[in-house]
Amino acid sequence: MGDQRSRGQLITFEGLEKVGKSTQIRHLSVWLRSQGYSVTVVREPGGTMLGETLRGMLLHTVQIHSPHAEFLLFAAARAELVATVIAPAMAEGHIVIVDRFADSSVAYQGFGRGLDVKWITMVNQQVMQGIEPDVTFWLRGPSFARGEDNMERQDEQFFARVEQGYLALAQANPTRWQIIDSQRPVEVVGQDIQSILHHMWSEH
């Protein structure tokens, strides 16, 4: 595998609820560390004191009625995460793995809630400080999975719109986006992800 230790990498995982992102991120981080890489794993919203506080509000404790307010809270958590965790870790040569990143806002608040995608993209560009994912794994599974938190309780039409958002993002940037069928055995999905990274890095 090519030597990625000299510069940071940003790997993001996207997808609807309950498609196995957390499991695959855990497996990938273990594998990368076994290969000798320094790995930082974070989630959105979260990863900082502010982010975890906002996560509790957004997903559990507060019913947010304004889609604009919802997005701006996600953006605030993202800004803090980039400034205090992601950017410093990448500067030290870490591979940073993020469970959801800026693309989630385009899919969920843009396509899902109907906010202006150009505005979301503009705000994201400000808070991301020029950092872009090197690769995004879209774990594509069932189009609807009802759960317990505020986001998971949305209806089937909402998740269908989010899925269309992800599809539009993937089609617009097929080099960065890797679409993974998450409905296969966990080990097979994990091997696919490892193979893609091995192929990408061996070319550099």
Disulfide bonds with the S-S distance in Angstrom:
none
